[in-house]
């Protein structure tokens, strides 16, 4: 993937953008997304340079930031 974003990540994994979004926002269990799918999404996100910051306790939102070497 050239530029990491949710749509590109979903396409690479052959999943819907909503599934990827739910995993990255920490809602996989709530929406009954399997642990195997969750692990695939998180592994591909890390591989593509996305860093997931889960700030639910303070901001009630999740941030996706590209990570550049």
N, C-alpha and C positions, 0 to 999 in steps of 0.2 A: 504494500500500500504506500502510495506517495505521501499523502497527507492524511494523518489519522483523524477519522471522524466516525460517528456512530453508524451512518449509512454504509460506509465502506467496510467497517468491521462486520456489520450484519451480512453484507453481501459475501464477504470472504468466508464466513461461517455457514452460509446458506440458512440463515435464521431471519426472522422478522426484526425490524428495527425496535419494535416494542419489547420483544424478548430480550434483546441486548440491553436496552435501556433499563429494564426491570432488574436485570442482573447487576449492572453497573451502579444502580441506585440502591442496592442492598435489599431489593424486594423479591428475590428469587423464591424464597420459601413461601412468602405470602401468596404468590401467584403459582405455586406448585411447579416451579421449574426444577427439573432434575439436577441433582448435584453434578452429574457428568456434564450436562449442558452448561451449568454455572462455571465449572472448572475450565471448559473449552473457551468460554467467553473471556474469562479472566486471564487465561494463558495467552490468548491471541491479543488481548488489549495490551498486556505487558510487552509482548513481542513486537507489536506495532508502534510502541513508544508512548502509549497512553498511560498516564499516571492517574489513578482514581483516588480522589480525596473524599472520604465520607465524613461530612461535617454535620450529620443529622442532629447531634445534640445541641449545636449552637445555631445553625443556619437553616436546618430543615431542607437542605439541598445537597446535591453531589456535584462536584466539579470535575471535568475532564480537561486535562492540560497536556498538550504535546510535550514530550520530553526530548530535548535535543542534546546530543553528546557534546 
